[in-house]
């Protein structure tokens, strides 16, 4: 229900509060009392047409992975399952969006995907990504390399005094 309300919301500041709510509720209820979060709610949005659905799904996924952000060892094991389940979808999104890097919304979505990756791997890299035989991390490193090579749009390289933008 909260993910659906998040999708219906049009206010960025309220969206941030929804992400905090997902993180807080997930700490107590995921996965036992909230099994549909990753099995239905998030994948439904990530697989829908339209930037808003994908963006909302990524925000919800970010809230979920933030639950495990600073956990160590065995407490991160559920996170690895989440990543294993969602990284295929994220890979498809990346392939679609890298063709539209001149679009502001595409860049915002790519930024969110990078945040999900960073948040979920900052303390310990997921074992399936660290496997040298499969080289599953190689496409991610390629993505980061491509993103770093992109030209910074003019509107992002100029200074602003507008407090809303800041």
C-alpha positions as CSV (number, residue, x, y, z in Angstrom):
1,X,0.0,0.0,0.0
2,X,2.8,2.5,0.9
3,X,4.6,1.9,-2.4
4,X,1.3,2.5,-4.3
5,X,0.8,5.8,-2.4
6,X,4.4,6.7,-3.1
7,X,3.7,6.2,-6.9
8,X,0.7,8.5,-6.6
9,X,2.6,11.2,-4.9
10,X,3.9,14.2,-6.9
11,X,5.9,16.0,-4.2
12,X,9.7,15.3,-4.0
13,X,9.9,16.1,-0.3
14,X,7.1,13.8,0.5
15,X,8.7,11.1,-1.6
16,X,11.8,11.3,0.6
17,X,9.6,10.8,3.6
18,X,8.1,7.7,2.0
19,X,11.6,6.3,1.4
20,X,12.3,6.9,5.1
21,X,9.0,5.1,6.0
22,X,9.9,2.1,3.8
23,X,13.3,1.9,5.5
24,X,11.8,2.1,9.0
25,X,9.0,-0.3,8.3
26,X,11.3,-2.7,6.6
27,X,13.6,-2.8,9.7
28,X,10.7,-4.3,11.6
29,X,8.5,-6.1,9.1
30,X,10.6,-7.2,6.1
31,X,10.4,-10.0,5.0
32,X,8.2,-11.8,7.5
33,X,5.3,-9.3,7.7
34,X,5.9,-7.6,4.3
35,X,6.7,-10.3,1.8
36,X,5.1,-8.5,-1.1
37,X,7.6,-5.6,-1.0
38,X,10.2,-7.4,-3.2
39,X,8.0,-10.1,-4.6
40,X,5.4,-7.8,-6.0
41,X,5.4,-4.1,-5.1
42,X,8.9,-3.0,-6.3
43,X,9.2,-5.3,-9.4
44,X,5.7,-4.2,-10.6
45,X,6.8,-0.6,-10.7
46,X,10.3,-1.4,-12.1
47,X,8.7,-3.3,-15.0
48,X,6.0,-0.7,-15.7
49,X,6.1,1.7,-18.6
50,X,6.9,5.3,-17.7
51,X,9.6,7.1,-15.9
52,X,7.6,7.8,-12.8
53,X,6.9,4.1,-12.1
54,X,10.5,3.2,-12.6
55,X,11.7,6.1,-10.4
56,X,9.3,5.2,-7.7
57,X,10.3,1.6,-7.8
58,X,13.9,2.5,-7.5
59,X,13.2,4.8,-4.5
60,X,11.4,1.9,-2.8
61,X,14.3,-0.4,-3.6
62,X,16.7,2.1,-2.2
63,X,14.7,2.3,1.0
64,X,14.8,-1.5,1.3
65,X,18.5,-1.8,0.7
66,X,19.2,1.0,3.2
67,X,17.8,-1.4,5.8
68,X,21.0,-3.5,5.4
69,X,23.4,-0.6,4.5
70,X,25.5,-0.9,7.7
71,X,24.9,-4.5,8.6
72,X,27.8,-6.9,8.8
73,X,28.3,-10.5,7.8
74,X,25.3,-12.8,8.3
75,X,22.9,-9.8,8.8
76,X,23.6,-8.9,5.1
77,X,22.6,-12.3,3.7
78,X,19.0,-11.2,3.0
79,X,20.4,-8.2,1.1
80,X,22.3,-10.5,-1.2
81,X,19.1,-12.2,-2.2
82,X,17.4,-8.8,-2.8
83,X,20.3,-7.8,-5.1
84,X,20.3,-11.1,-6.9
85,X,16.6,-10.7,-7.5
86,X,16.7,-7.0,-8.6
87,X,20.0,-6.6,-10.4
88,X,18.7,-8.3,-13.6
89,X,15.9,-5.7,-13.8
90,X,18.4,-2.9,-13.1
91,X,20.7,-4.1,-15.8
92,X,17.9,-4.0,-18.4
93,X,17.0,-0.5,-17.2
94,X,20.6,0.6,-17.5
95,X,20.8,-0.7,-21.1
96,X,17.7,1.2,-22.0
97,X,18.7,4.5,-20.3
98,X,22.3,4.7,-21.5
99,X,20.8,5.4,-25.0
100,X,19.1,8.5,-23.5
101,X,21.8,10.2,-21.4
102,X,20.7,13.6,-22.7
103,X,17.4,13.2,-20.9
104,X,17.3,14.6,-17.3
105,X,14.9,11.9,-16.1
106,X,17.1,9.2,-17.5
107,X,20.1,10.6,-15.7
108,X,18.0,10.8,-12.4
109,X,17.1,7.2,-12.8
110,X,20.7,6.2,-13.5
111,X,21.7,8.1,-10.5
112,X,19.2,6.2,-8.3
113,X,20.5,2.9,-9.7
114,X,24.0,3.9,-8.8
115,X,22.8,4.8,-5.3
116,X,21.2,1.4,-4.9
117,X,24.4,-0.3,-6.0
118,X,26.6,1.8,-3.7
119,X,24.3,1.5,-0.7
120,X,24.1,-2.2,-1.0
121,X,27.9,-2.8,-1.6
122,X,29.7,-0.1,0.4
123,X,30.7,-2.3,3.3
124,X,30.9,-5.7,1.7
125,X,30.6,-6.5,-2.0
126,X,27.9,-9.0,-2.7
127,X,29.4,-12.5,-3.1
128,X,27.9,-13.0,-6.6
129,X,29.5,-9.7,-7.7
130,X,32.8,-10.6,-6.2
131,X,33.0,-14.0,-8.0
132,X,36.0,-13.8,-10.3
133,X,34.8,-16.6,-12.5
134,X,31.5,-15.0,-13.5
135,X,32.8,-11.4,-13.5
136,X,29.4,-10.1,-12.6
137,X,30.8,-6.9,-11.4
138,X,32.4,-6.0,-14.9
139,X,29.1,-4.6,-16.4
140,X,28.7,-2.4,-13.3
141,X,32.2,-1.1,-13.6
142,X,31.6,-0.5,-17.3
143,X,28.5,1.5,-16.4
144,X,30.3,3.7,-13.9
145,X,33.1,4.3,-16.5
146,X,30.5,5.4,-19.1
147,X,28.8,7.7,-16.6
148,X,32.1,9.3,-15.6
149,X,32.8,10.0,-19.3
150,X,29.5,11.8,-19.9
151,X,29.6,15.6,-20.5
152,X,28.1,17.5,-17.6
153,X,24.9,19.3,-18.9
154,X,25.2,23.1,-19.0
155,X,22.4,23.6,-16.6
156,X,24.3,21.5,-14.0
157,X,27.6,23.2,-14.4
158,X,26.5,26.7,-13.7
159,X,26.2,28.2,-10.2
160,X,22.8,29.0,-8.7
161,X,21.5,31.1,-5.8
162,X,18.1,29.5,-6.0
163,X,17.6,27.9,-2.6
164,X,15.1,25.3,-3.9
165,X,17.7,24.0,-6.3
166,X,20.4,23.9,-3.7
